[in-house]
Amino acid sequence: MEKGEVESAPTPRQAAEIDSAAPEAETVPAAGPPETGATVSQAEYEQMKAERDHLKDRLARLQAEFDNARKRAEREKAEFRDYATGNVVEQFLPVLDNFELALKARGSADQLRSGVELIVKQMEDALRQLQVMPVATMGEEFDPRYHEALGSVERDDLPDHTVAEEIRRGYKLRDRLVRPALVRVVSNPKQQKE
């Protein structure tokens, strides 16, 4: 079903199925007004039947509109996700292009290294534009919210529980942690004895 379409009213058979599934306080036979002591005139019966049919039709249309709105919201959500992903990918395509150029290059190891360093800088700039920042590590106090300890290093020149070495850089997107930094933490035996 396309955008803006509304499902048509139910067929008489569907209406009968909806009608038979809906609990009612009092049912009136389809043949006409009740024969027992009820005081409903034929005109009132026809008016109530028309009103019921109108309400059923309205309910069916509202259900169709709700289904269409739900499908449209899902489609818009998927389109937004694709649009956002496309914007991110667009930031990294020049980096990929430069990696491909570096692989085709026939220069010395030093030239290749300086080229890769430029590509890393370009990648960091792309991340910065997306507000992705590295987690501070070296010389910082170990924080389990942002750092993941891979081991400890015994040193007496640095304070206990500070980061001595960064093994893998961690990243934050604004204030949300994307990936913790893998670090080695100082174990200072002099401070532990005090």
C-alpha positions as CSV (number, residue, x, y, z in Angstrom):
1,M,0.0,0.0,0.0
2,E,1.4,3.4,-1.0
3,K,1.8,6.6,1.0
4,G,-1.5,8.3,1.5
5,E,-3.7,5.3,0.6
6,V,-6.5,4.4,2.8
7,E,-8.0,0.9,2.8
8,S,-11.5,0.7,1.6
9,A,-14.5,-0.1,3.8
10,P,-15.0,-3.8,4.6
11,T,-17.2,-5.9,2.4
12,P,-20.6,-7.0,3.7
13,R,-19.1,-10.4,4.5
14,Q,-16.1,-8.8,6.5
15,A,-18.6,-6.6,8.3
16,A,-20.6,-9.6,9.3
17,E,-17.4,-11.3,10.6
18,I,-16.5,-8.2,12.5
19,D,-20.0,-7.9,13.8
20,S,-20.1,-11.5,14.9
21,A,-16.7,-11.2,16.7
22,A,-17.8,-8.0,18.6
23,P,-19.6,-8.6,21.8
24,E,-22.9,-6.7,22.1
25,A,-25.2,-6.2,25.0
26,E,-28.3,-7.2,23.0
27,T,-28.5,-8.6,19.5
28,V,-31.4,-8.0,17.2
29,P,-32.2,-10.6,14.4
30,A,-31.3,-9.4,10.9
31,A,-34.9,-10.2,9.7
32,G,-36.5,-7.2,11.4
33,P,-37.4,-5.8,14.8
34,P,-37.9,-8.2,17.7
35,E,-41.3,-9.8,18.0
36,T,-41.3,-10.1,21.8
37,G,-42.3,-7.2,24.1
38,A,-39.7,-4.7,22.9
39,T,-41.1,-1.4,21.8
40,V,-38.7,-0.5,19.0
41,S,-40.4,0.8,15.8
42,Q,-39.2,-0.2,12.4
43,A,-37.9,3.3,11.8
44,E,-35.9,3.3,15.0
45,Y,-34.5,-0.2,14.2
46,E,-33.4,1.0,10.7
47,Q,-31.9,4.2,12.2
48,M,-29.9,2.1,14.8
49,K,-28.8,-0.3,12.1
50,A,-27.6,2.6,9.9
51,E,-25.8,4.1,12.8
52,R,-24.1,0.8,13.6
53,D,-23.1,0.4,10.0
54,H,-21.7,3.9,10.0
55,L,-19.7,3.3,13.2
56,K,-18.3,0.0,11.8
57,D,-17.3,1.7,8.6
58,R,-15.7,4.5,10.6
59,L,-13.8,1.9,12.8
60,A,-12.6,0.1,9.7
61,R,-11.3,3.4,8.2
62,L,-9.6,4.4,11.5
63,Q,-7.9,1.0,11.6
64,A,-6.7,1.4,8.0
65,E,-5.4,4.9,8.8
66,F,-3.6,3.6,11.8
67,D,-2.0,0.8,9.9
68,N,-1.0,3.2,7.1
69,A,0.5,5.6,9.7
70,R,2.4,2.8,11.4
71,K,3.8,1.6,8.0
72,R,4.7,5.2,7.0
73,A,6.5,5.7,10.3
74,E,8.5,2.5,9.9
75,R,9.4,3.5,6.3
76,E,10.5,7.0,7.4
77,K,12.6,5.5,10.2
78,A,14.4,3.2,7.7
79,E,14.9,6.1,5.3
80,F,16.3,8.3,8.1
81,R,18.7,5.5,9.2
82,D,19.8,5.0,5.6
83,Y,20.3,8.8,5.2
84,A,22.4,9.0,8.5
85,T,24.5,6.0,7.4
86,G,25.1,7.6,4.1
87,N,26.3,10.8,5.7
88,V,28.8,8.8,7.8
89,V,30.0,6.7,4.9
90,E,30.5,9.8,2.9
91,Q,33.0,11.1,5.5
92,F,35.2,7.9,5.2
93,L,35.2,7.4,1.4
94,P,38.2,9.8,0.9
95,V,40.1,7.9,3.6
96,L,39.4,4.6,1.7
97,D,40.5,6.3,-1.5
98,N,43.8,7.3,0.1
99,F,44.4,3.8,1.5
100,E,43.9,2.4,-2.1
101,L,46.4,5.0,-3.4
102,A,48.9,4.0,-0.7
103,L,48.6,0.3,-1.7
104,K,49.3,1.2,-5.3
105,A,52.3,3.4,-4.4
106,R,55.8,2.0,-5.2
107,G,57.7,4.3,-2.8
108,S,60.1,3.4,0.1
109,A,59.0,2.2,3.5
110,D,59.5,5.7,4.9
111,Q,57.3,7.2,2.2
112,L,54.6,4.6,2.8
113,R,54.8,5.3,6.6
114,S,54.4,9.1,6.1
115,G,51.5,8.4,3.7
116,V,49.8,6.2,6.3
117,E,50.3,8.8,9.0
118,L,48.5,11.4,6.8
119,I,45.7,8.9,6.2
120,V,45.4,8.4,10.0
121,K,45.2,12.2,10.5
122,Q,42.5,12.3,7.8
123,M,40.6,9.6,9.6
124,E,40.9,11.4,12.9
125,D,39.5,14.6,11.3
126,A,36.6,12.7,9.9
127,L,35.8,11.2,13.3
128,R,36.1,14.7,14.9
129,Q,33.6,16.1,12.4
130,L,31.2,13.3,13.6
131,Q,31.9,14.3,17.2
132,V,33.7,11.1,18.0
133,M,36.6,11.9,20.3
134,P,39.3,9.6,21.7
135,V,39.2,8.6,25.4
136,A,42.0,10.3,27.4
137,T,44.4,7.7,28.8
138,M,48.1,8.4,29.3
139,G,48.7,9.8,32.8
140,E,45.0,9.7,33.6
141,E,43.7,7.9,36.7
142,F,42.2,4.5,35.7
143,D,38.4,4.9,35.3
144,P,36.6,1.6,34.6
145,R,33.8,3.5,32.9
146,Y,36.2,4.5,30.1
147,H,39.2,2.2,30.4
148,E,39.6,-1.6,30.3
149,A,42.6,-2.9,32.1
150,L,44.6,-5.5,30.2
151,G,47.2,-5.8,32.9
152,S,49.4,-3.9,35.3
153,V,52.9,-2.5,35.1
154,E,55.0,-2.1,38.2
155,R,56.5,1.4,38.3
156,D,57.5,3.6,41.2
157,D,57.8,6.8,39.1
158,L,54.0,7.1,38.5
159,P,51.1,7.2,41.0
160,D,49.3,4.0,41.7
161,H,46.2,3.3,39.5
162,T,47.2,5.6,36.7
163,V,47.3,4.6,33.0
164,A,50.9,3.7,32.0
165,E,50.3,2.5,28.5
166,E,47.5,2.7,25.9
167,I,47.2,-0.6,23.9
168,R,44.1,0.3,21.9
169,R,42.5,3.7,21.7
170,G,38.9,4.1,23.0
171,Y,36.3,6.5,21.6
172,K,33.3,8.5,22.8
173,L,30.5,9.9,20.7
174,R,29.7,13.1,22.6
175,D,29.3,11.7,26.2
176,R,28.4,8.1,25.2
177,L,31.2,5.6,25.2
178,V,31.6,3.8,21.9
179,R,34.5,1.6,22.8
180,P,36.6,1.5,26.0
181,A,40.4,2.1,25.8
182,L,42.5,-1.0,26.5
183,V,45.3,0.1,28.9
184,R,47.9,-1.2,31.3
185,V,47.7,0.3,34.8
186,V,50.5,1.4,37.1
187,S,51.0,-0.7,40.2
188,N,53.3,1.4,42.5
189,P,54.6,-0.8,45.3
190,K,55.7,2.3,47.3
191,Q,52.2,3.8,47.4
192,Q,50.6,0.4,48.2
193,K,52.7,0.0,51.4
194,E,51.8,3.5,52.7
